[in-house]
């Protein structure tokens, strides 16, 4: 979405709460926007499961 003071500001594709990340923690997803969204959703689901101690 934007960058400020060395951080990257992000927002979900469908809208929602913004958050910041360090540029080294952000990467461009391959493919068109639909493919990128599918990949992003899968990665977020995995990260959420790991944070809850679950296995996917």
HELIX and SHEET records of a PDB file:
HELIX    1   1 UNK A   23  UNK A   25  5                                   3    
HELIX    2   2 UNK A   33  UNK A   51  1                                  19    
SHEET    1   A 3 UNK A   2  UNK A   4  0                                        
SHEET    2   A 3 UNK A   7  UNK A  10 -1                                        
SHEET    3   A 3 UNK A  19  UNK A  22 -1                                        
END                                                                             
